[in-house]
């Protein structure tokens, strides 16, 4: 049996300047991993796929001013 390795991708919202960037690995069954691209050996956050989808949806709504807390 082969253990799957995370396939990391950089956020499409990350700039080319190396600033506030995150990487996401969503290829593993049952989990989504998130890490700081500037500290790849540092801590990794683990989310259930449904929780990650909810976070991304809420972040997108907030970015477009359509979230519940949008003023």
mmCIF file as Biopython writes it, N, C-alpha, C and O atoms, coordinates in Angstrom:
data_model
#
loop_
_atom_site.group_PDB
_atom_site.id
_atom_site.type_symbol
_atom_site.label_atom_id
_atom_site.label_alt_id
_atom_site.label_comp_id
_atom_site.label_asym_id
_atom_site.label_entity_id
_atom_site.label_seq_id
_atom_site.pdbx_PDB_ins_code
_atom_site.Cartn_x
_atom_site.Cartn_y
_atom_site.Cartn_z
_atom_site.occupancy
_atom_site.B_iso_or_equiv
_atom_site.auth_seq_id
_atom_site.auth_asym_id
_atom_site.pdbx_PDB_model_num
ATOM 1   N N  . UNK A ? 1  ? 0.848   -1.185 0.000  1.0 0.0 1  A 1 
ATOM 2   C CA . UNK A ? 1  ? 0.000   0.000  0.000  1.0 0.0 1  A 1 
ATOM 3   C C  . UNK A ? 1  ? 0.892   1.247  0.000  1.0 0.0 1  A 1 
ATOM 4   O O  . UNK A ? 1  ? 1.854   1.344  0.762  1.0 0.0 1  A 1 
ATOM 5   N N  . UNK A ? 2  ? 0.553   2.172  -0.854 1.0 0.0 2  A 1 
ATOM 6   C CA . UNK A ? 2  ? 1.291   3.422  -0.957 1.0 0.0 2  A 1 
ATOM 7   C C  . UNK A ? 2  ? 0.547   4.516  -0.207 1.0 0.0 2  A 1 
ATOM 8   O O  . UNK A ? 2  ? -0.663  4.677  -0.366 1.0 0.0 2  A 1 
ATOM 9   N N  . UNK A ? 3  ? 1.272   5.263  0.608  1.0 0.0 3  A 1 
ATOM 10  C CA . UNK A ? 3  ? 0.682   6.382  1.332  1.0 0.0 3  A 1 
ATOM 11  C C  . UNK A ? 3  ? 0.755   7.613  0.434  1.0 0.0 3  A 1 
ATOM 12  O O  . UNK A ? 3  ? 1.824   7.965  -0.064 1.0 0.0 3  A 1 
ATOM 13  N N  . UNK A ? 4  ? -0.383  8.258  0.234  1.0 0.0 4  A 1 
ATOM 14  C CA . UNK A ? 4  ? -0.430  9.449  -0.613 1.0 0.0 4  A 1 
ATOM 15  C C  . UNK A ? 4  ? 0.328   10.595 0.036  1.0 0.0 4  A 1 
ATOM 16  O O  . UNK A ? 4  ? 0.263   10.788 1.250  1.0 0.0 4  A 1 
ATOM 17  N N  . UNK A ? 5  ? 1.033   11.338 -0.768 1.0 0.0 5  A 1 
ATOM 18  C CA . UNK A ? 5  ? 1.750   12.525 -0.315 1.0 0.0 5  A 1 
ATOM 19  C C  . UNK A ? 5  ? 0.948   13.762 -0.704 1.0 0.0 5  A 1 
ATOM 20  O O  . UNK A ? 5  ? 0.307   13.777 -1.754 1.0 0.0 5  A 1 
ATOM 21  N N  . UNK A ? 6  ? 0.978   14.798 0.132  1.0 0.0 6  A 1 
ATOM 22  C CA . UNK A ? 6  ? 0.253   16.019 -0.221 1.0 0.0 6  A 1 
ATOM 23  C C  . UNK A ? 6  ? 0.849   16.661 -1.474 1.0 0.0 6  A 1 
ATOM 24  O O  . UNK A ? 6  ? 2.068   16.761 -1.617 1.0 0.0 6  A 1 
ATOM 25  N N  . UNK A ? 7  ? -0.020  17.086 -2.365 1.0 0.0 7  A 1 
ATOM 26  C CA . UNK A ? 7  ? 0.384   17.860 -3.531 1.0 0.0 7  A 1 
ATOM 27  C C  . UNK A ? 7  ? 0.027   19.313 -3.244 1.0 0.0 7  A 1 
ATOM 28  O O  . UNK A ? 7  ? -1.137  19.705 -3.326 1.0 0.0 7  A 1 
ATOM 29  N N  . UNK A ? 8  ? 1.030   20.100 -2.909 1.0 0.0 8  A 1 
ATOM 30  C CA . UNK A ? 8  ? 0.821   21.484 -2.490 1.0 0.0 8  A 1 
ATOM 31  C C  . UNK A ? 8  ? 0.671   22.387 -3.702 1.0 0.0 8  A 1 
ATOM 32  O O  . UNK A ? 8  ? 1.375   22.237 -4.701 1.0 0.0 8  A 1 
ATOM 33  N N  . UNK A ? 9  ? -0.263  23.334 -3.594 1.0 0.0 9  A 1 
ATOM 34  C CA . UNK A ? 9  ? -0.413  24.378 -4.600 1.0 0.0 9  A 1 
ATOM 35  C C  . UNK A ? 9  ? -0.531  25.711 -3.884 1.0 0.0 9  A 1 
ATOM 36  O O  . UNK A ? 9  ? -1.117  25.802 -2.805 1.0 0.0 9  A 1 
ATOM 37  N N  . UNK A ? 10 ? 0.023   26.731 -4.489 1.0 0.0 10 A 1 
ATOM 38  C CA . UNK A ? 10 ? -0.008  28.069 -3.910 1.0 0.0 10 A 1 
ATOM 39  C C  . UNK A ? 10 ? -1.337  28.734 -4.246 1.0 0.0 10 A 1 
ATOM 40  O O  . UNK A ? 10 ? -1.868  28.577 -5.346 1.0 0.0 10 A 1 
ATOM 41  N N  . UNK A ? 11 ? -1.853  29.465 -3.296 1.0 0.0 11 A 1 
ATOM 42  C CA . UNK A ? 11 ? -3.109  30.171 -3.495 1.0 0.0 11 A 1 
ATOM 43  C C  . UNK A ? 11 ? -3.040  31.056 -4.730 1.0 0.0 11 A 1 
ATOM 44  O O  . UNK A ? 11 ? -2.017  31.687 -4.998 1.0 0.0 11 A 1 
ATOM 45  N N  . UNK A ? 12 ? -4.137  31.098 -5.481 1.0 0.0 12 A 1 
ATOM 46  C CA . UNK A ? 12 ? -4.193  31.983 -6.644 1.0 0.0 12 A 1 
ATOM 47  C C  . UNK A ? 12 ? -4.215  33.449 -6.233 1.0 0.0 12 A 1 
ATOM 48  O O  . UNK A ? 12 ? -3.967  34.328 -7.058 1.0 0.0 12 A 1 
ATOM 49  N N  . UNK A ? 13 ? -4.510  33.718 -4.963 1.0 0.0 13 A 1 
ATOM 50  C CA . UNK A ? 13 ? -4.532  35.093 -4.452 1.0 0.0 13 A 1 
ATOM 51  C C  . UNK A ? 13 ? -3.150  35.552 -3.987 1.0 0.0 13 A 1 
ATOM 52  O O  . UNK A ? 13 ? -2.977  36.721 -3.641 1.0 0.0 13 A 1 
ATOM 53  N N  . UNK A ? 14 ? -2.173  34.660 -3.973 1.0 0.0 14 A 1 
ATOM 54  C CA . UNK A ? 14 ? -0.831  35.015 -3.548 1.0 0.0 14 A 1 
ATOM 55  C C  . UNK A ? 14 ? -0.144  35.806 -4.655 1.0 0.0 14 A 1 
ATOM 56  O O  . UNK A ? 14 ? -0.268  35.491 -5.838 1.0 0.0 14 A 1 
ATOM 57  N N  . UNK A ? 15 ? 0.567   36.816 -4.251 1.0 0.0 15 A 1 
ATOM 58  C CA . UNK A ? 15 ? 1.295   37.629 -5.222 1.0 0.0 15 A 1 
ATOM 59  C C  . UNK A ? 15 ? 2.648   37.036 -5.560 1.0 0.0 15 A 1 
ATOM 60  O O  . UNK A ? 15 ? 3.032   35.997 -5.022 1.0 0.0 15 A 1 
ATOM 61  N N  . UNK A ? 16 ? 3.357   37.687 -6.439 1.0 0.0 16 A 1 
ATOM 62  C CA . UNK A ? 16 ? 4.686   37.230 -6.846 1.0 0.0 16 A 1 
ATOM 63  C C  . UNK A ? 16 ? 5.785   37.761 -5.935 1.0 0.0 16 A 1 
ATOM 64  O O  . UNK A ? 16 ? 6.957   37.449 -6.147 1.0 0.0 16 A 1 
ATOM 65  N N  . UNK A ? 17 ? 5.436   38.554 -4.930 1.0 0.0 17 A 1 
ATOM 66  C CA . UNK A ? 17 ? 6.439   39.188 -4.088 1.0 0.0 17 A 1 
ATOM 67  C C  . UNK A ? 17 ? 6.844   38.348 -2.888 1.0 0.0 17 A 1 
ATOM 68  O O  . UNK A ? 17 ? 7.726   38.754 -2.131 1.0 0.0 17 A 1 
ATOM 69  N N  . UNK A ? 18 ? 6.221   37.182 -2.693 1.0 0.0 18 A 1 
ATOM 70  C CA . UNK A ? 18 ? 6.576   36.332 -1.560 1.0 0.0 18 A 1 
ATOM 71  C C  . UNK A ? 18 ? 5.981   36.806 -0.254 1.0 0.0 18 A 1 
ATOM 72  O O  . UNK A ? 18 ? 6.476   36.442 0.813  1.0 0.0 18 A 1 
ATOM 73  N N  . UNK A ? 19 ? 4.945   37.597 -0.307 1.0 0.0 19 A 1 
ATOM 74  C CA . UNK A ? 19 ? 4.307   38.120 0.896  1.0 0.0 19 A 1 
ATOM 75  C C  . UNK A ? 19 ? 3.453   37.089 1.597  1.0 0.0 19 A 1 
ATOM 76  O O  . UNK A ? 19 ? 3.898   35.967 1.840  1.0 0.0 19 A 1 
ATOM 77  N N  . UNK A ? 20 ? 2.235   37.460 1.922  1.0 0.0 20 A 1 
ATOM 78  C CA . UNK A ? 20 ? 1.314   36.604 2.666  1.0 0.0 20 A 1 
ATOM 79  C C  . UNK A ? 20 ? 0.767   35.515 1.747  1.0 0.0 20 A 1 
ATOM 80  O O  . UNK A ? 20 ? -0.240  35.720 1.070  1.0 0.0 20 A 1 
ATOM 81  N N  . UNK A ? 21 ? 1.420   34.374 1.723  1.0 0.0 21 A 1 
ATOM 82  C CA . UNK A ? 21 ? 1.034   33.283 0.828  1.0 0.0 21 A 1 
ATOM 83  C C  . UNK A ? 21 ? 0.683   32.028 1.625  1.0 0.0 21 A 1 
ATOM 84  O O  . UNK A ? 21 ? 1.306   31.726 2.643  1.0 0.0 21 A 1 
ATOM 85  N N  . UNK A ? 22 ? -0.304  31.322 1.154  1.0 0.0 22 A 1 
ATOM 86  C CA . UNK A ? 22 ? -0.613  30.022 1.728  1.0 0.0 22 A 1 
ATOM 87  C C  . UNK A ? 22 ? -0.572  28.976 0.628  1.0 0.0 22 A 1 
ATOM 88  O O  . UNK A ? 22 ? -0.754  29.278 -0.551 1.0 0.0 22 A 1 
ATOM 89  N N  . UNK A ? 23 ? -0.329  27.746 1.039  1.0 0.0 23 A 1 
ATOM 90  C CA . UNK A ? 23 ? -0.374  26.617 0.134  1.0 0.0 23 A 1 
ATOM 91  C C  . UNK A ? 23 ? -1.415  25.646 0.647  1.0 0.0 23 A 1 
ATOM 92  O O  . UNK A ? 23 ? -1.585  25.484 1.855  1.0 0.0 23 A 1 
ATOM 93  N N  . UNK A ? 24 ? -2.109  25.003 -0.270 1.0 0.0 24 A 1 
ATOM 94  C CA . UNK A ? 24 ? -3.181  24.079 0.066  1.0 0.0 24 A 1 
ATOM 95  C C  . UNK A ? 24 ? -2.900  22.741 -0.599 1.0 0.0 24 A 1 
ATOM 96  O O  . UNK A ? 24 ? -2.491  22.685 -1.759 1.0 0.0 24 A 1 
ATOM 97  N N  . UNK A ? 25 ? -3.124  21.664 0.148  1.0 0.0 25 A 1 
ATOM 98  C CA . UNK A ? 25 ? -3.072  20.308 -0.413 1.0 0.0 25 A 1 
ATOM 99  C C  . UNK A ? 25 ? -4.441  19.696 -0.196 1.0 0.0 25 A 1 
ATOM 100 O O  . UNK A ? 25 ? -4.829  19.402 0.935  1.0 0.0 25 A 1 
ATOM 101 N N  . UNK A ? 26 ? -5.177  19.502 -1.293 1.0 0.0 26 A 1 
ATOM 102 C CA . UNK A ? 26 ? -6.530  18.951 -1.176 1.0 0.0 26 A 1 
ATOM 103 C C  . UNK A ? 26 ? -6.673  17.634 -1.938 1.0 0.0 26 A 1 
ATOM 104 O O  . UNK A ? 26 ? -7.770  17.260 -2.353 1.0 0.0 26 A 1 
ATOM 105 N N  . UNK A ? 27 ? -5.559  16.943 -2.113 1.0 0.0 27 A 1 
ATOM 106 C CA . UNK A ? 27 ? -5.569  15.680 -2.845 1.0 0.0 27 A 1 
ATOM 107 C C  . UNK A ? 27 ? -5.661  14.450 -1.945 1.0 0.0 27 A 1 
ATOM 108 O O  . UNK A ? 27 ? -5.735  13.326 -2.442 1.0 0.0 27 A 1 
ATOM 109 N N  . UNK A ? 28 ? -5.659  14.648 -0.640 1.0 0.0 28 A 1 
ATOM 110 C CA . UNK A ? 28 ? -5.682  13.518 0.279  1.0 0.0 28 A 1 
ATOM 111 C C  . UNK A ? 28 ? -7.116  13.201 0.694  1.0 0.0 28 A 1 
ATOM 112 O O  . UNK A ? 28 ? -7.919  14.117 0.874  1.0 0.0 28 A 1 
ATOM 113 N N  . UNK A ? 29 ? -7.445  11.935 0.847  1.0 0.0 29 A 1 
ATOM 114 C CA . UNK A ? 29 ? -8.825  11.590 1.211  1.0 0.0 29 A 1 
ATOM 115 C C  . UNK A ? 29 ? -9.183  12.051 2.623  1.0 0.0 29 A 1 
ATOM 116 O O  . UNK A ? 29 ? -8.492  11.726 3.588  1.0 0.0 29 A 1 
ATOM 117 N N  . UNK A ? 30 ? -10.274 12.813 2.728  1.0 0.0 30 A 1 
ATOM 118 C CA . UNK A ? 30 ? -10.812 13.192 4.029  1.0 0.0 30 A 1 
ATOM 119 C C  . UNK A ? 30 ? -10.166 14.357 4.733  1.0 0.0 30 A 1 
ATOM 120 O O  . UNK A ? 30 ? -10.583 14.699 5.840  1.0 0.0 30 A 1 
ATOM 121 N N  . UNK A ? 31 ? -9.154  14.992 4.137  1.0 0.0 31 A 1 
ATOM 122 C CA . UNK A ? 31 ? -8.510  16.141 4.776  1.0 0.0 31 A 1 
ATOM 123 C C  . UNK A ? 31 ? -8.064  17.158 3.728  1.0 0.0 31 A 1 
ATOM 124 O O  . UNK A ? 31 ? -7.807  16.820 2.573  1.0 0.0 31 A 1 
ATOM 125 N N  . UNK A ? 32 ? -7.982  18.410 4.166  1.0 0.0 32 A 1 
ATOM 126 C CA . UNK A ? 32 ? -7.381  19.484 3.388  1.0 0.0 32 A 1 
ATOM 127 C C  . UNK A ? 32 ? -6.310  20.090 4.289  1.0 0.0 32 A 1 
ATOM 128 O O  . UNK A ? 32 ? -6.588  20.456 5.431  1.0 0.0 32 A 1 
ATOM 129 N N  . UNK A ? 33 ? -5.099  20.194 3.781  1.0 0.0 33 A 1 
ATOM 130 C CA . UNK A ? 33 ? -3.983  20.737 4.548  1.0 0.0 33 A 1 
ATOM 131 C C  . UNK A ? 33 ? -3.667  22.150 4.062  1.0 0.0 33 A 1 
ATOM 132 O O  . UNK A ? 33 ? -3.766  22.441 2.870  1.0 0.0 33 A 1 
ATOM 133 N N  . UNK A ? 34 ? -3.286  23.024 4.994  1.0 0.0 34 A 1 
ATOM 134 C CA . UNK A ? 34 ? -2.937  24.404 4.677  1.0 0.0 34 A 1 
ATOM 135 C C  . UNK A ? 34 ? -1.663  24.747 5.427  1.0 0.0 34 A 1 
ATOM 136 O O  . UNK A ? 34 ? -1.513  24.410 6.601  1.0 0.0 34 A 1 
ATOM 137 N N  . UNK A ? 35 ? -0.742  25.422 4.740  1.0 0.0 35 A 1 
ATOM 138 C CA . UNK A ? 35 ? 0.509   25.839 5.385  1.0 0.0 35 A 1 
ATOM 139 C C  . UNK A ? 35 ? 0.959   27.182 4.831  1.0 0.0 35 A 1 
ATOM 140 O O  . UNK A ? 35 ? 0.482   27.637 3.792  1.0 0.0 35 A 1 
ATOM 141 N N  . UNK A ? 36 ? 1.878   27.798 5.542  1.0 0.0 36 A 1 
ATOM 142 C CA . UNK A ? 36 ? 2.492   29.065 5.146  1.0 0.0 36 A 1 
ATOM 143 C C  . UNK A ? 36 ? 3.589   28.756 4.138  1.0 0.0 36 A 1 
ATOM 144 O O  . UNK A ? 36 ? 4.499   27.982 4.437  1.0 0.0 36 A 1 
ATOM 145 N N  . UNK A ? 37 ? 3.520   29.339 2.963  1.0 0.0 37 A 1 
ATOM 146 C CA . UNK A ? 37 ? 4.512   29.033 1.933  1.0 0.0 37 A 1 
ATOM 147 C C  . UNK A ? 37 ? 5.910   29.539 2.288  1.0 0.0 37 A 1 
ATOM 148 O O  . UNK A ? 37 ? 6.900   29.082 1.716  1.0 0.0 37 A 1 
ATOM 149 N N  . UNK A ? 38 ? 5.992   30.474 3.224  1.0 0.0 38 A 1 
ATOM 150 C CA . UNK A ? 38 ? 7.297   30.975 3.650  1.0 0.0 38 A 1 
ATOM 151 C C  . UNK A ? 38 ? 7.928   30.103 4.729  1.0 0.0 38 A 1 
ATOM 152 O O  . UNK A ? 38 ? 9.108   30.261 5.044  1.0 0.0 38 A 1 
ATOM 153 N N  . UNK A ? 39 ? 7.147   29.183 5.299  1.0 0.0 39 A 1 
ATOM 154 C CA . UNK A ? 39 ? 7.630   28.297 6.362  1.0 0.0 39 A 1 
ATOM 155 C C  . UNK A ? 39 ? 7.113   26.885 6.109  1.0 0.0 39 A 1 
ATOM 156 O O  . UNK A ? 39 ? 6.313   26.353 6.879  1.0 0.0 39 A 1 
ATOM 157 N N  . UNK A ? 40 ? 7.578   26.294 5.027  1.0 0.0 40 A 1 
ATOM 158 C CA . UNK A ? 40 ? 7.049   24.990 4.598  1.0 0.0 40 A 1 
ATOM 159 C C  . UNK A ? 40 ? 7.315   23.870 5.589  1.0 0.0 40 A 1 
ATOM 160 O O  . UNK A ? 40 ? 6.601   22.867 5.578  1.0 0.0 40 A 1 
ATOM 161 N N  . UNK A ? 41 ? 8.300   24.004 6.429  1.0 0.0 41 A 1 
ATOM 162 C CA . UNK A ? 41 ? 8.558   22.977 7.441  1.0 0.0 41 A 1 
ATOM 163 C C  . UNK A ? 41 ? 7.844   23.299 8.753  1.0 0.0 41 A 1 
ATOM 164 O O  . UNK A ? 41 ? 7.961   22.549 9.722  1.0 0.0 41 A 1 
ATOM 165 N N  . UNK A ? 42 ? 7.117   24.394 8.787  1.0 0.0 42 A 1 
ATOM 166 C CA . UNK A ? 42 ? 6.404   24.811 9.990  1.0 0.0 42 A 1 
ATOM 167 C C  . UNK A ? 42 ? 5.091   24.070 10.145 1.0 0.0 42 A 1 
ATOM 168 O O  . UNK A ? 42 ? 4.875   23.038 9.509  1.0 0.0 42 A 1 
ATOM 169 N N  . UNK A ? 43 ? 4.217   24.594 10.986 1.0 0.0 43 A 1 
ATOM 170 C CA . UNK A ? 43 ? 2.946   23.914 11.275 1.0 0.0 43 A 1 
ATOM 171 C C  . UNK A ? 43 ? 2.027   23.861 10.062 1.0 0.0 43 A 1 
ATOM 172 O O  . UNK A ? 43 ? 2.080   24.715 9.178  1.0 0.0 43 A 1 
ATOM 173 N N  . UNK A ? 44 ? 1.192   22.840 10.047 1.0 0.0 44 A 1 
ATOM 174 C CA . UNK A ? 44 ? 0.202   22.637 8.999  1.0 0.0 44 A 1 
ATOM 175 C C  . UNK A ? 44 ? -1.171  22.560 9.656  1.0 0.0 44 A 1 
ATOM 176 O O  . UNK A ? 44 ? -1.361  21.837 10.634 1.0 0.0 44 A 1 
ATOM 177 N N  . UNK A ? 45 ? -2.112  23.298 9.119  1.0 0.0 45 A 1 
ATOM 178 C CA . UNK A ? 45 ? -3.498  23.232 9.588  1.0 0.0 45 A 1 
ATOM 179 C C  . UNK A ? 45 ? -4.215  22.128 8.827  1.0 0.0 45 A 1 
ATOM 180 O O  . UNK A ? 45 ? -3.985  21.941 7.632  1.0 0.0 45 A 1 
ATOM 181 N N  . UNK A ? 46 ? -5.082  21.398 9.515  1.0 0.0 46 A 1 
ATOM 182 C CA . UNK A ? 46 ? -5.836  20.305 8.911  1.0 0.0 46 A 1 
ATOM 183 C C  . UNK A ? 46 ? -7.325  20.604 9.031  1.0 0.0 46 A 1 
ATOM 184 O O  . UNK A ? 46 ? -7.823  20.904 10.116 1.0 0.0 46 A 1 
ATOM 185 N N  . UNK A ? 47 ? -8.028  20.518 7.907  1.0 0.0 47 A 1 
ATOM 186 C CA . UNK A ? 47 ? -9.461  20.780 7.867  1.0 0.0 47 A 1 
ATOM 187 C C  . UNK A ? 47 ? -10.190 19.587 7.273  1.0 0.0 47 A 1 
ATOM 188 O O  . UNK A ? 47 ? -9.645  18.875 6.431  1.0 0.0 47 A 1 
ATOM 189 N N  . UNK A ? 48 ? -11.416 19.371 7.710  1.0 0.0 48 A 1 
ATOM 190 C CA . UNK A ? 48 ? -12.302 18.451 7.018  1.0 0.0 48 A 1 
ATOM 191 C C  . UNK A ? 48 ? -12.684 19.135 5.699  1.0 0.0 48 A 1 
ATOM 192 O O  . UNK A ? 48 ? -12.813 20.358 5.668  1.0 0.0 48 A 1 
ATOM 193 N N  . UNK A ? 49 ? -12.866 18.384 4.620  1.0 0.0 49 A 1 
ATOM 194 C CA . UNK A ? 49 ? -13.193 19.016 3.336  1.0 0.0 49 A 1 
ATOM 195 C C  . UNK A ? 49 ? -14.414 19.942 3.387  1.0 0.0 49 A 1 
ATOM 196 O O  . UNK A ? 49 ? -14.395 21.012 2.778  1.0 0.0 49 A 1 
ATOM 197 N N  . UNK A ? 50 ? -15.460 19.554 4.092  1.0 0.0 50 A 1 
ATOM 198 C CA . UNK A ? 50 ? -16.653 20.409 4.177  1.0 0.0 50 A 1 
ATOM 199 C C  . UNK A ? 50 ? -16.346 21.718 4.906  1.0 0.0 50 A 1 
ATOM 200 O O  . UNK A ? 50 ? -16.839 22.777 4.515  1.0 0.0 50 A 1 
ATOM 201 N N  . UNK A ? 51 ? -15.544 21.649 5.950  1.0 0.0 51 A 1 
ATOM 202 C CA . UNK A ? 51 ? -15.167 22.857 6.692  1.0 0.0 51 A 1 
ATOM 203 C C  . UNK A ? 51 ? -14.327 23.774 5.807  1.0 0.0 51 A 1 
ATOM 204 O O  . UNK A ? 51 ? -14.499 24.992 5.841  1.0 0.0 51 A 1 
ATOM 205 N N  . UNK A ? 52 ? -13.430 23.209 5.024  1.0 0.0 52 A 1 
ATOM 206 C CA . UNK A ? 52 ? -12.585 24.006 4.124  1.0 0.0 52 A 1 
ATOM 207 C C  . UNK A ? 52 ? -13.446 24.687 3.054  1.0 0.0 52 A 1 
ATOM 208 O O  . UNK A ? 52 ? -13.261 25.870 2.768  1.0 0.0 52 A 1 
ATOM 209 N N  . UNK A ? 53 ? -14.386 23.938 2.465  1.0 0.0 53 A 1 
ATOM 210 C CA . UNK A ? 53 ? -15.272 24.535 1.457  1.0 0.0 53 A 1 
ATOM 211 C C  . UNK A ? 53 ? -16.075 25.685 2.066  1.0 0.0 53 A 1 
ATOM 212 O O  . UNK A ? 53 ? -16.262 26.720 1.426  1.0 0.0 53 A 1 
ATOM 213 N N  . UNK A ? 54 ? -16.548 25.505 3.299  1.0 0.0 54 A 1 
ATOM 214 C CA . UNK A ? 54 ? -17.290 26.565 3.971  1.0 0.0 54 A 1 
ATOM 215 C C  . UNK A ? 54 ? -16.435 27.792 4.208  1.0 0.0 54 A 1 
ATOM 216 O O  . UNK A ? 54 ? -16.894 28.919 4.021  1.0 0.0 54 A 1 
ATOM 217 N N  . UNK A ? 55 ? -15.195 27.580 4.618  1.0 0.0 55 A 1 
ATOM 218 C CA . UNK A ? 55 ? -14.268 28.694 4.841  1.0 0.0 55 A 1 
ATOM 219 C C  . UNK A ? 55 ? -14.021 29.458 3.544  1.0 0.0 55 A 1 
ATOM 220 O O  . UNK A ? 55 ? -14.090 30.687 3.513  1.0 0.0 55 A 1 
ATOM 221 N N  . UNK A ? 56 ? -13.734 28.718 2.475  1.0 0.0 56 A 1 
ATOM 222 C CA . UNK A ? 56 ? -13.452 29.356 1.187  1.0 0.0 56 A 1 
ATOM 223 C C  . UNK A ? 56 ? -14.682 30.129 0.701  1.0 0.0 56 A 1 
ATOM 224 O O  . UNK A ? 56 ? -14.553 31.245 0.197  1.0 0.0 56 A 1 
ATOM 225 N N  . UNK A ? 57 ? -15.853 29.550 0.850  1.0 0.0 57 A 1 
ATOM 226 C CA . UNK A ? 57 ? -17.083 30.230 0.419  1.0 0.0 57 A 1 
ATOM 227 C C  . UNK A ? 57 ? -17.301 31.514 1.221  1.0 0.0 57 A 1 
ATOM 228 O O  . UNK A ? 57 ? -17.649 32.548 0.651  1.0 0.0 57 A 1 
ATOM 229 N N  . UNK A ? 58 ? -17.101 31.454 2.520  1.0 0.0 58 A 1 
ATOM 230 C CA . UNK A ? 58 ? -17.282 32.636 3.367  1.0 0.0 58 A 1 
ATOM 231 C C  . UNK A ? 58 ? -16.238 33.699 3.039  1.0 0.0 58 A 1 
ATOM 232 O O  . UNK A ? 58 ? -16.558 34.887 3.003  1.0 0.0 58 A 1 
ATOM 233 N N  . UNK A ? 59 ? -15.004 33.290 2.802  1.0 0.0 59 A 1 
ATOM 234 C CA . UNK A ? 59 ? -13.952 34.241 2.446  1.0 0.0 59 A 1 
ATOM 235 C C  . UNK A ? 59 ? -14.280 34.930 1.119  1.0 0.0 59 A 1 
ATOM 236 O O  . UNK A ? 59 ? -14.070 36.134 0.974  1.0 0.0 59 A 1 
ATOM 237 N N  . UNK A ? 60 ? -14.794 34.169 0.156  1.0 0.0 60 A 1 
ATOM 238 C CA . UNK A ? 60 ? -15.160 34.750 -1.131 1.0 0.0 60 A 1 
ATOM 239 C C  . UNK A ? 60 ? -16.303 35.745 -0.970 1.0 0.0 60 A 1 
ATOM 240 O O  . UNK A ? 60 ? -16.283 36.811 -1.585 1.0 0.0 60 A 1 
ATOM 241 N N  . UNK A ? 61 ? -17.297 35.414 -0.154 1.0 0.0 61 A 1 
ATOM 242 C CA . UNK A ? 61 ? -18.418 36.334 0.082  1.0 0.0 61 A 1 
ATOM 243 C C  . UNK A ? 61 ? -17.929 37.607 0.745  1.0 0.0 61 A 1 
ATOM 244 O O  . UNK A ? 61 ? -18.339 38.705 0.370  1.0 0.0 61 A 1 
ATOM 245 N N  . UNK A ? 62 ? -17.052 37.464 1.732  1.0 0.0 62 A 1 
ATOM 246 C CA . UNK A ? 62 ? -16.532 38.628 2.444  1.0 0.0 62 A 1 
ATOM 247 C C  . UNK A ? 62 ? -15.706 39.505 1.508  1.0 0.0 62 A 1 
ATOM 248 O O  . UNK A ? 62 ? -15.770 40.732 1.587  1.0 0.0 62 A 1 
ATOM 249 N N  . UNK A ? 63 ? -14.936 38.881 0.627  1.0 0.0 63 A 1 
ATOM 250 C CA . UNK A ? 63 ? -14.107 39.637 -0.311 1.0 0.0 63 A 1 
ATOM 251 C C  . UNK A ? 63 ? -14.957 40.441 -1.283 1.0 0.0 63 A 1 
ATOM 252 O O  . UNK A ? 63 ? -14.531 41.492 -1.763 1.0 0.0 63 A 1 
ATOM 253 N N  . UNK A ? 64 ? -16.154 39.951 -1.574 1.0 0.0 64 A 1 
ATOM 254 C CA . UNK A ? 64 ? -17.040 40.640 -2.507 1.0 0.0 64 A 1 
ATOM 255 C C  . UNK A ? 64 ? -18.093 41.477 -1.799 1.0 0.0 64 A 1 
ATOM 256 O O  . UNK A ? 64 ? -18.994 42.026 -2.435 1.0 0.0 64 A 1 
ATOM 257 N N  . UNK A ? 65 ? -17.976 41.572 -0.475 1.0 0.0 65 A 1 
ATOM 258 C CA . UNK A ? 65 ? -18.911 42.403 0.287  1.0 0.0 65 A 1 
ATOM 259 C C  . UNK A ? 65 ? -20.305 41.823 0.408  1.0 0.0 65 A 1 
ATOM 260 O O  . UNK A ? 65 ? -21.264 42.564 0.628  1.0 0.0 65 A 1 
ATOM 261 N N  . UNK A ? 66 ? -20.438 40.501 0.267  1.0 0.0 66 A 1 
ATOM 262 C CA . UNK A ? 66 ? -21.763 39.899 0.338  1.0 0.0 66 A 1 
ATOM 263 C C  . UNK A ? 66 ? -21.923 39.013 1.575  1.0 0.0 66 A 1 
ATOM 264 O O  . UNK A ? 66 ? -22.948 38.350 1.732  1.0 0.0 66 A 1 
ATOM 265 N N  . UNK A ? 67 ? -20.923 38.998 2.445  1.0 0.0 67 A 1 
ATOM 266 C CA . UNK A ? 67 ? -21.003 38.169 3.639  1.0 0.0 67 A 1 
ATOM 267 C C  . UNK A ? 67 ? -21.942 38.741 4.670  1.0 0.0 67 A 1 
ATOM 268 O O  . UNK A ? 67 ? -22.356 39.895 4.567  1.0 0.0 67 A 1 
ATOM 269 N N  . UNK A ? 68 ? -22.285 37.938 5.671  1.0 0.0 68 A 1 
ATOM 270 C CA . UNK A ? 68 ? -23.205 38.390 6.715  1.0 0.0 68 A 1 
ATOM 271 C C  . UNK A ? 68 ? -22.701 39.607 7.451  1.0 0.0 68 A 1 
ATOM 272 O O  . UNK A ? 68 ? -23.489 40.459 7.862  1.0 0.0 68 A 1 
ATOM 273 N N  . UNK A ? 69 ? -21.376 39.698 7.623  1.0 0.0 69 A 1 
ATOM 274 C CA . UNK A ? 69 ? -20.813 40.807 8.384  1.0 0.0 69 A 1 
ATOM 275 C C  . UNK A ? 69 ? -20.366 41.959 7.492  1.0 0.0 69 A 1 
ATOM 276 O O  . UNK A ? 69 ? -19.755 42.915 7.970  1.0 0.0 69 A 1 
ATOM 277 N N  . UNK A ? 70 ? -20.664 41.873 6.220  1.0 0.0 70 A 1 
ATOM 278 C CA . UNK A ? 70 ? -20.256 42.948 5.309  1.0 0.0 70 A 1 
ATOM 279 C C  . UNK A ? 70 ? -21.023 44.215 5.656  1.0 0.0 70 A 1 
ATOM 280 O O  . UNK A ? 70 ? -22.227 44.182 5.913  1.0 0.0 70 A 1 
ATOM 281 N N  . UNK A ? 71 ? -20.314 45.314 5.658  1.0 0.0 71 A 1 
ATOM 282 C CA . UNK A ? 71 ? -20.960 46.542 6.057  1.0 0.0 71 A 1 
ATOM 283 C C  . UNK A ? 71 ? -21.164 47.417 4.936  1.0 0.0 71 A 1 
ATOM 284 O O  . UNK A ? 71 ? -21.704 48.512 5.098  1.0 0.0 71 A 1 
#
